[in-house]
Amino acid sequence: MSEWWTYRPEDFLLFSPRVYWRLFEAHNAALWPLHLVTLTAGLAIILLIARRPQIGTRWIALILAIAWIFVGWSFLWNRYSTINWAATYVAPAFFVEGALLLVASLRDALAFDRRGPSDWIGYFILGFAFAGQPLLAPLGGRGWASSEVFGIAPDPTVMATLGVLLLAQSKLVPWLLPIPVLWCLLSGMTLQTMGEPQAWAPYGVLALTAAAAIWTAVRQTR
């Protein structure tokens, strides 16, 4: 029996990149044209934040709550778990995040009235989640069929949430951050282990989130 330290991350991977991306193709085919609805919801999030209407903020958290619960159920629980048993343990975390966002919606707890560099980072992450992430599939030579779309796939849903949280002010933000952060780490490690260049996306969003959070914390201490 080989010693445990001789194993590499690739040795624990339960699927090939081809199987992984075909999973997204099947998922997209099964849910189309729901993508149009989720992308419209994403655009609504950006408009509501930009206009900063008091009455509209609860809808932002509600949209995200529905997206997290739906992705956790439709992709992680029903589809990803067929090739990765660990997904059955990750899906409940998506349900928890959805429940926390639902609480934020019911309490109208998110406010979007601050200005600063973190705002620009937040908008950039939002734009990437809604428009940039779906483009990575055709740019990577896989075609549109395996594109990852907000509200359909986990990565853009998580990234959009991080963008919103960077723009938001609320006592609930520290409670809403850990699960998206952990997913970005998990997704990045999975893609890196598969040898996918796309691993830079979750890692990059995580790095930007950390930089914005540090900048905000430093400014608040002055």
QUIUR-V96490 format. One record per backbone hydrogen bond with DSSP energy under -1.0 kcal/mol. CO is the residue of the C=O (numbers start at 1). NH is the residue of the N-H. E is the energy in kcal/mol with one decimal. If there is no record, write none. Layout:
# QUIUR-V96490
co=CO nh=NH e=E
co=CO nh=NH e=E
This chain:
# QUIUR-V96490
co=3 nh=6 e=-1.8
co=4 nh=7 e=-1.4
co=8 nh=11 e=-1.6
co=9 nh=12 e=-1.5
co=16 nh=20 e=-2.4
co=17 nh=21 e=-2.6
co=18 nh=22 e=-1.9
co=19 nh=23 e=-1.3
co=21 nh=25 e=-1.7
co=22 nh=26 e=-2.4
co=23 nh=27 e=-2.2
co=24 nh=28 e=-2.9
co=25 nh=29 e=-2.3
co=26 nh=30 e=-2.0
co=27 nh=31 e=-1.5
co=28 nh=32 e=-1.9
co=31 nh=34 e=-2.9
co=33 nh=36 e=-1.6
co=34 nh=38 e=-2.2
co=35 nh=39 e=-2.6
co=36 nh=40 e=-1.6
co=37 nh=41 e=-2.1
co=38 nh=42 e=-2.1
co=39 nh=43 e=-2.2
co=40 nh=44 e=-2.1
co=41 nh=45 e=-1.8
co=42 nh=46 e=-1.8
co=43 nh=47 e=-2.3
co=44 nh=48 e=-2.6
co=45 nh=49 e=-2.3
co=46 nh=50 e=-2.6
co=47 nh=51 e=-2.3
co=48 nh=52 e=-1.4
co=57 nh=61 e=-1.3
co=58 nh=62 e=-1.7
co=59 nh=63 e=-2.6
co=60 nh=64 e=-2.0
co=61 nh=65 e=-2.4
co=62 nh=66 e=-2.4
co=63 nh=67 e=-2.2
co=64 nh=68 e=-2.6
co=65 nh=69 e=-2.2
co=66 nh=70 e=-2.6
co=67 nh=71 e=-2.7
co=68 nh=72 e=-2.5
co=69 nh=73 e=-1.9
co=70 nh=74 e=-3.4
co=71 nh=75 e=-1.8
co=71 nh=76 e=-1.9
co=72 nh=77 e=-2.1
co=73 nh=78 e=-1.6
co=75 nh=79 e=-1.3
co=75 nh=80 e=-4.0
co=76 nh=81 e=-1.4
co=79 nh=82 e=-1.6
co=80 nh=83 e=-1.7
co=80 nh=84 e=-1.6
co=84 nh=87 e=-1.9
co=85 nh=88 e=-1.3
co=86 nh=89 e=-1.5
co=86 nh=90 e=-1.1
co=87 nh=91 e=-2.6
co=90 nh=93 e=-1.1
co=90 nh=94 e=-1.2
co=91 nh=95 e=-1.7
co=92 nh=96 e=-2.3
co=93 nh=97 e=-2.4
co=94 nh=98 e=-2.3
co=95 nh=99 e=-2.2
co=96 nh=100 e=-2.4
co=97 nh=101 e=-2.4
co=98 nh=102 e=-2.1
co=99 nh=103 e=-2.1
co=100 nh=104 e=-2.2
co=101 nh=105 e=-2.1
co=102 nh=106 e=-2.6
co=103 nh=107 e=-2.3
co=104 nh=109 e=-2.7
co=111 nh=169 e=-2.3
co=116 nh=119 e=-1.3
co=117 nh=121 e=-1.9
co=118 nh=122 e=-2.6
co=119 nh=123 e=-2.7
co=120 nh=124 e=-2.3
co=121 nh=125 e=-2.6
co=122 nh=126 e=-2.3
co=123 nh=127 e=-2.8
co=124 nh=128 e=-2.4
co=125 nh=129 e=-2.7
co=126 nh=130 e=-2.3
co=127 nh=131 e=-2.6
co=127 nh=132 e=-1.1
co=128 nh=133 e=-3.4
co=133 nh=136 e=-1.3
co=135 nh=139 e=-2.3
co=136 nh=140 e=-1.7
co=137 nh=142 e=-2.7
co=138 nh=141 e=-1.3
co=144 nh=147 e=-2.1
co=149 nh=152 e=-2.1
co=149 nh=153 e=-2.7
co=153 nh=157 e=-1.1
co=154 nh=158 e=-2.8
co=155 nh=159 e=-2.8
co=156 nh=160 e=-2.3
co=157 nh=161 e=-1.6
co=158 nh=162 e=-2.1
co=159 nh=163 e=-2.2
co=160 nh=164 e=-2.3
co=161 nh=165 e=-2.6
co=162 nh=166 e=-1.8
co=163 nh=167 e=-1.1
co=169 nh=111 e=-1.6
co=172 nh=176 e=-1.5
co=173 nh=177 e=-1.4
co=177 nh=181 e=-2.2
co=178 nh=182 e=-2.7
co=179 nh=183 e=-2.3
co=180 nh=184 e=-2.2
co=181 nh=185 e=-1.9
co=182 nh=186 e=-2.4
co=183 nh=187 e=-3.4
co=184 nh=188 e=-2.5
co=185 nh=189 e=-2.4
co=186 nh=190 e=-2.2
co=187 nh=191 e=-2.6
co=188 nh=192 e=-2.5
co=189 nh=193 e=-2.5
co=190 nh=194 e=-1.7
co=191 nh=196 e=-2.9
co=192 nh=195 e=-1.2
co=196 nh=199 e=-1.8
co=197 nh=200 e=-1.7
co=198 nh=201 e=-1.8
co=199 nh=203 e=-1.5
co=200 nh=204 e=-3.1
co=201 nh=205 e=-2.5
co=202 nh=206 e=-2.1
co=203 nh=207 e=-2.4
co=204 nh=208 e=-2.5
co=205 nh=209 e=-2.3
co=206 nh=210 e=-2.3
co=207 nh=211 e=-2.4
co=208 nh=212 e=-2.5
co=209 nh=213 e=-2.4
co=210 nh=214 e=-2.4
co=211 nh=215 e=-2.4
co=212 nh=216 e=-2.5
co=213 nh=217 e=-2.3
co=214 nh=218 e=-2.5
co=215 nh=219 e=-2.2
co=216 nh=220 e=-1.9
co=217 nh=221 e=-1.0
